[in-house]
Amino acid sequence: MVCWGESPRPWVIAGLALYIGVLVVTLVINVPLNGALEAGADSAATVRSAFEDSWVHWNHVRSVVATASFACLVVGLLNDR
């Protein structure tokens, strides 16, 4: 639960930690998948079918974590008043 008037520090730390999670997912999962897609020697449909499910799943994870990071930073900003 959000307690207004408390220190913003925990919210900012949580927001930054979540953002680091976004960067980790991007660099460890999405970038290598993009590289594999680019290097695909098969037909476009074959490469896409092997690639799409995993990429979409991790892109959703990345989007949710980025949104949570933003929310934590907003709460931290509002608590600083």
VENZIHU-V605975 format. One record per run of one state. SS is the DSSP state (A for helix, B for strand, O for the rest). FROM is the first residue (numbers start at 1). TO is the last residue. If there is no record, write none. Layout:
# VENZIHU-V605975
ss = <SS:SS>
from = <FROM:FROM>
to = <TO:TO>
This chain:
# VENZIHU-V605975
ss = <O:A:O:A:O>
from = <1:9:39:44:80>
to = <8:38:43:79:81>
